[in-house]
Amino acid sequence: AQSVSQHNHHVILSEAASLELGCNYSYGGTVNLFWYVQYPGQHLQLLLKYFSGDPLVKGIKGFEAEFIKSKFSFNLRKPSVQWSDTAEYFCAVMPPEGGADGLTFGKGTHLIIQP
Amino acid sequence: GAGVSQSPRYKVAKRGQDVALRCDPISGHVSLFWYQQALGQGPEFLTYFQNEAQLDKSGLPSDRFFAERPEGSVSTLKIQRTQQEDSAVYLCASSSPGLANNEQFFGPGTRLTVL
């Protein structure tokens, strides 16, 4: 079974700071990788995803993530954060055949951006 | 909108009561997932439907949990004889094979509090 580890449970940054949230997964085969975001009072939304091809993936709102297969990592980055980026961020994996396996999520990182 | 909807949004139950949580997936989505998200944790997979067939229920924590999707659209998650440890947000997601690479779209969740 796969598992996902997010290194930081809470991160506090000032506006305009650069962001990197760590995500490592354990799974023996090929995986699809996701970052979801949950803004306060809202439901989970997809930020970006990696299925194949270019390991540097660009998502919405200026976020990007890099898949490094040798490190089993899929870290999320943003060069300059905004106050509106305050949210809970979840890394998730799924085998490519999807279906019954569902998504395996990390425990999440609570990001607070101070104005 | 045409997103996933869930009802009720909040449910308070006394220990021992039965509860039923409803999920309306995106119209036409074949796959439906239920997740449980405890406080401070990431969502954890409970069960999966493809149309009306429940193909995986390995994540259901006990035989008090039961899910159904009799007509392949709306789904209900039922919890019998609720316990305090059942307190969590219950998330529903839907997807459709072949569309958007199986991306799962999440509903707002039902927050269950068992007193």
Interface residues (C-beta under 8 A of the other chain):
Chain A: V4 N32 Y36 Q42 H43 L44 Q45 L46 K49 F51 F90 A92 M94 G98 G99 A100 D101 G102 L103 T104 F105 G106 K107 G108
Chain B: V4 S31 F33 Y35 G40 Q41 G42 P43 E44 F45 Y48 Q50 L55 D56 G59 L91 A93 S95 P97 N101 N102 E103 Q104 F106 G107 P108 G109
